């Protein structure tokens, strides 16, 4: 690991009760959707308080040292409030956003330079390039956090959000990566902060940093370039060798593709045979499109139609002005059963190990 060029700037410490702390936040990558209407942006509001609260709640749970689900929910009520079984609870935290600045943009603005990376981040969804789907990178605002009661762990949650989190849609793939403009970290300090934020390594029934794994990618001149490089690597890691071999028109040498995910699932469910899917461990739903078999969707076998990916990808700006991509594997519960139409399958959790090891085989990637 490289040495820091200068000591890291500490994150702002939260003011004590009845005090306010102001964070100057900025998006390192475009903010996708995230408006009050689904699949829309609010042109003058890049950072919405309800969205920020939801993200900080996620990271509050992920960094909490609590191991019991009942205790976690009780403490979460005390910190964030809400209505629980008809009983309204006030929040101990007040948030407001001031002086927002952003430039609305279109996906078409990024197709020439970041086309395939954007496609990887969006998955199989179709979008009209002519519409404003995003706020361009560099959106900024002042986030004021006021503590009006006991809020243990809130400072850790905000620190984790500003280092590994995002805002808006597809944040797990790096859209809307947020940062505190007053914070500067070198690579060593980045790893040290991740370790500080990890609670004791005890398995929990929710996504957590406890037992998480952090990979760092190649250095780049800017966060956008680091993000693009990581998404290009993700695309390569998730390709299937046998599928590439069937599509010579893509111009990809099958020998350059390290994995063959399709042999575990696609090749089975299209012939209506049970399957054991490694890539299902990377998040659901999964959509498959084929000239011969049409569109097929893999979902959890149950009432829930989604399983958010436990793998987070985004860029981090470094103290020396450069940037590095990070790939964070959270410790999270996985669904066990999946289905494609009426064909049943199971999730193979070793898919996460396969993805991690594939990234580590790429030049420039290393495990913290």
N, C-alpha and C positions, 0 to 999 in steps of 0.2 A: 504494500500500500504506500502511496506517495505521502511525503510529509506535507503538512499545511504550510503555506507561504506566510501566514500570519495567524494569530490566535483567533478562534471563531467568536463571532459576536453572539452573546447569549440571547435567547428569546426573551421578550418582555415578560417580567413577572407580573402575575395578576395582582391588582391592588386588593387590599383587604376588604372585608365586608363594607358595603356602602361606598366603595370606591369604583372608579372606572379605569379601564386600560384600553388604549387605542392601538390597533394593529393597522399598519399600512399594507394592504394586501394587493396582490397583482396576479393575473393569470399568465402563466408561462406558455400556455398553449390555447388554442381557440376554445371558447365555452360553447358547447353544443346544446341547443334547446335550453331547457331550464326556465322557461317563462311560466306565467300563470296559466296559460292554455297549453295542453299537451302538444308536444312537437312544434313548439313555437318559442321565440325569444321575445322578451320585452325590450324593445330597442334602446330605451334609456336606463334600463335596470339590469346590469350584468350580474349583480350579486343580490339575491333575494334573501331576506332574513330567515323565512321559514326553511329555505334550502340549507342555509348555513347551520341553523340549529339542528336540522336532521343529520347533517354530516358530523357535527361535533358530538351528537349523541352516539352515533356509530363509533367514533373513535374513543369516546368515554368508556363504552363497553369494552372495546378492544384493548384498552390500556388498564382496565380496572384490575386490582389484585383480588377482588372478590371471586370466589369459586362456586358459590351456591346461587342458582337462578332466582330463587325467591328473594334472597337478600339483595341481589343485583337490582331486581325490579323495584323493591322498596326504596333503595337508595336513589335509583334513577328518578322516582317520583319526587323525592325531596329536592333534587337538584333541578330537574327540568319541568316539573309540574305537569298539568294536563287534567283531563277528566277520566277518572277510573271508577267504573261501576257506578256512574252517576254522582261520584264524589269529586268536585273540582278541587284541584290543588294548585296554589300559586307557584310560579317558578322562582327559584332563587337567583336566576340569571336573566338579565335584560340585555338585549342586543339591538343595535341600530347601525345602519349603513349611511355614511355621509360622503358627499362629493364623488359620486360614481362617475367614471369616465370610461367610454368604450367606443369602438367602431364596429357597427354591425357588418356582417360579411356573408358571403355565399360559399357553399362547398366548391362551386366552380372556380373560385379564386385560388384554390389549392390544388386543383387537379394536375396542372403541369408539373409542379415541383414535388408534391406530396401525394400524388394520385393513388398509388398502390397502398401507401401507408394509411391514407384515409379510408380506403376500402377495407383494409384489415380491421381498423378500429370500429367501423360501422357494422361489420359482419355482412349479412346477406340483405340488409334493408335497402330499399330503393328510395332515393331522395331526388327532388327536383333541384338541380344545380342553380336555377335562376332565382330561387327564393332565399330569403335571409334566414338561415338555420342557425347562425352562430354569431357570437361576438369574437372579433379577431383577438389574437394573443396581445397582451399588453393592457387588457382592461384592468382598471384599478379603482380602489375605493378605500375609505377609512372605516374600519370595523370597530365600533365601540362596544366593549363588554363591561357591564356593570353588575357587580355582585351584591345581592340584597339579602343574602342568607348563607348558611353553610353550603359550600359547593366543592367538596373534596374531589380531587382528581380532574377538575376542569382545566387546569393549566396543562396537564399532561395530554388531555384530549386535544386541546387547541394546538399544542406543539406537534402532535402526530398528524393532525389534519394538514398543517402547513408544510409538513415534510413529505407525507405520503398520500395525501388526499386530494380531492378536487371538488368541483361544483358543476352542476348540470348533467346532461346525459353522457353516457359512455365514459364516465370518469375513471372507471377501472382500467380502461385502455389508454388513459392519459389525456383525454379531453379535459379542459378546465382545470389543469394542474395549478394549484394555488401556492403562493409563497409570501412570506413577510419580507418586504423590501428592506427592512432594517436588519435582517439576519444574513450572515455570511458564514458558510461552513466549508471547510476543506473535506476531502474524502475521509480522512481519519476521524474528523469530528462528526461527520455524518454517521459513520458506523457507530461511534461512541454514543451518539444521541439515540440511535435506534435501540442499542442495548439498554440504555437508561430507561427507555419507554416500555420495554418488555416487562410485563409482570412475571411473578414466579411461574416456572414452567409446570403448571398443573392443567390437565385437560379440562376444558369448559364446553358447555353445550351451545356456544355462540362463537362467532368469529373473533379471534383474539391474536394479539402480538405474542402472547406466551407460546414458546416453541416455534415461532415463525422463522423463516429463512430469508436472508437478504442477499441478492445478487447485484453487483455493480457492473455496468457495461463500459463500452469504450468512451473515452473523453471526446467531447465535441466542442465546436466553437460557440454554440448557442443551445438553449433548451430545445428549440424547434428541431435542430439538426440531430441532437441526441435522441429525441422522441422518434423522428423518422427512422434513424438507424435501428432502434429497438423494435419498432413495428415491422420493419423489413425482416429482422431476425425472427420475430414471432410468426410472420407469414411462412418463412422457410421451415421453422420448427413444426408448424401445424399442418404442412402439406403431407399428402400421402403418396408414397413412391408409386404404388400401383395405379393410382388415379392419374398422376402425371404421365406415366407410361402410356396410358390410354388416350392422352391428349397431346400428341406430338406437336399440334399447331400452337401450343403455348410456348414452344421453344425452350423448354426446361429439360436439362439432362436428368433423367431419373436417378442416375448414380449420385447426383449432388444433393438429393433429398434424403435426410438422415432417418426418417421414420416412415412407417406405413400403418397409420391409424386405421385405415379403411378395412384392413384384414380382420380387425377385432369386431367391428360393428357393421359398417355399410355393406360389406360383401355378404353378411349374414342376413340382415333384416330385409334386404331387397328380394331375397329368396324365401322370406317368411320363416327364417330359422332364428331361434333364440341366440342372443349375443351377449358379450361381456365387454363393455366399452371403457377403454382407458381415457379417451378424450372427454367423456361425460364428466369426469372428475374436474375438468377445467371450467365448468359452468354450463347451465341449461337455461333455455332451450337451445338446441342445435338444429340448424336448417341445412338440408342437403338438396342440391338441385342437379338434375341429370337430364340429358336429352332422352334417355331411354326410360327412366322411371319417374320423371316429373319431380315435384317438390315434396320432400318428406321432412317431418319435424320430429326430433327426439325430445320428449318431455319427461319430467318426473312422473312416475306411476302413482298418482294420488291427486288430491284437490289442488295442491300447489303446482303451478305451471312454470315456475322458475326456480333455479338454484343459482344465486349470484356466484360468480367466479371467486375462489379464494386467492386468485393470483392478480396482483395489482402492478400495473406498468405505468411509469411516468418519468419525466426528466426532473432533475434537481440542479439548480444553479449553484455554482461553486464560488468560493471566496476569491479565486484568481480571475474571475470573469468567464471561465469556461462552464461546461455543463457535463453531466453524466446521467445516463439512464439508470433507473433502478427497477428491479423485478422483485416484488415482495410476496412471499408465499405465506399467507395467514394460516394459522391452525384453525380449521373450521369444520363443523360436522357436514358430511356429505349424505345426500339421499342414497338409498341402496338400490331401489328398483326404478327402471325407466321403461318407456315404451315408445315405439314408432308405429302409429296406427294401432292395430290389434296385436302387434308382435312385441313380446316382452323381452326385457334384457336387464342386466345388472351393471352397476358402476364398479369399475376397477380403479381403486385409489392410487395404484402405482402409476397412473397417468401423470400425476403431479411429479413423481420422481423422474419419469421419462422426460418431461418438459424441462425440469431443472437441469438434468444431466445433458440434455441437448444444448441448452444455452451455454453451459460450461464448456462444451466442445467448440463453441464459436470463438474466433479470435477476439480478445479484449475483455471477455466476460470472466468474472471471478466471484467467489463466494466470500462474504464478509466473515 
